[in-house]
Amino acid sequence: MEAGLGFEVAKGNEAMVDFDDDGRVKRTEGVAARTTLTGVTVGVDVSAGEKVWRTFQALGNMAFAFTYSNVLIEIEDTLESNPPENQVMKKASNIGVSITTVFYMLCGVLGYAAFGNDAPGNFLTGFGFYEPFWLVDVGNICVAIHLIGAYQVFTQPVFQVVENWWHGRWSRRHLLTMEHVVSIPLLGDHPFSFFRLVWRALYVILTTVIAMIFPFFNDFVGLIGAISYWPLTVYFPIEMFVARAKIRRFSAGWTWLKVLSFGCLVVALLGTCGSLQGLIHSVKGYKPFKSA
């Protein structure tokens, strides 16, 4: 009962994937990718406790993937007042979350269909092979382009806080805080500061070195996502909405918002516990500057 489902798998010579008579996804080379309805099998792939911890860690990863509240206001500040910023951001958020969901679902569904229960957390480095080289290189280039832009956006609040503190501590006429105007051909005039150049360069170098020393990708992503998810994405927005809309305490709307907030808090706590357990487990075989 061949279903005719084809996926190109970046392993060796790009084997094709389809379904066999038992409903399992297989590669046409003959190597079956074992899949199950509930994911990895307890007693075969993992223990019961490890599956629970992995499930909690996955919650943290998903929380991280959909959290963008720390840059929402920064982006909204760049919009013009006509049409209203809140209407534009609401539309942009709906479109952005929808595209993100489709993209992540494609990666998760197609990745699991191709590799089954052995699907790694990082498709580019988790297989232990790097062929075909051109495909892996293209993937890494795309990731680099994405992260260069995303890094600039997500670190702007950090840069702004430190630079405001520095300017408040030192006079604007000080050598380290003085702004210079630099003319760049075809790009016009741009402000330049020695402090901004040195501080931002050191920050990028420091965070890069730390990431190289502790390469626990999934665990760190889950931990960061779980810690920042509830307070920034759920609690503060809900409390601000309740205060602005003047929703009465213990009304139906107020109650459901509190239930939503509590439910997301539970998810964040479970994600934090799962990610911490994953970090502890990864540290056992940890080697600095080695991919985990």
C-alpha positions, 0 to 999 in steps of 0.5 A: 500500500504505497502512499507515494509520499516522497521526501528528500532526505539529506543523508548520503545520496538523498534517499527518498522516503515513502510508506511501507505496507505497515504504515511505517515511513521508510527510505527507498534504500531499505533502511526503515525509519521507525515511527510511532503515534506517541513518539519515542517508545518507553523501554525501547528508545528511552525510559519512562522518566526520560520521556517525561523529562523530554516532554517537559523540555519540548514545552520549553522549546515551544515557548521559546519559539513563539516568544517575541514579547521582548522585541514587540515594543521595540518594533512597534516604536518604529511604526508610523502613527497612521494607521494606528500602531496597535492595529498594524502590530496585531495584523503583523503578529497574526501573520508572523505567528501563522507563518512561524507555525506552518514552518515549525510544523513542516520541520517537525512533521517532515523531519519525523516522517523522514527520520522517525524516532531517531530524529535529532534535535538539531537537523544540521549537526545531530546526525553525525554526518555532513553529506551531501556537503553542499546541502549542509552548507546551504542550511548553515548559510541560511541559519547564519543569515537568519541569526545575524538579523535576529541577533540584532533585533533581540539584543537591541533592548540589552544594548539600549539599557547599557548605553543609556546607563553609560550615557547617564554616568558620563557626560555627553562630551566625554570621549567615550560617549561622544557621538560622531557623524560618519559619511558613508558613500551611497548610504548617507550620514550615520552616528558613530560612537567608540563606546558603542563599537567596543561594547557591542563587539565585546558583547557579541564575542562574549556571548559567542564564546559562552555558546561555544563552551556550553553547546547544549542547544536544546537544553539552553533553548528550552530553559531560556524559553521557559524562564522568559515565556510566562512573565514576559509573554503572558503575565505582564500583557494580561495584567496590563490588559486587565488594568487598561480595560478595567475588568472587574475582579472575579468577573467571567473575563477576569477569571478566564484570563487568570486561568490562562495565566496559571495554565501558562505558568504551569507550562513554564515551570514544567519546561524549566524543570525538563530543561534543567534535567537535560542540562544536568544529563548533558554535563555528564559527558560535557567537553568544552567547545565540543558540540553536544 
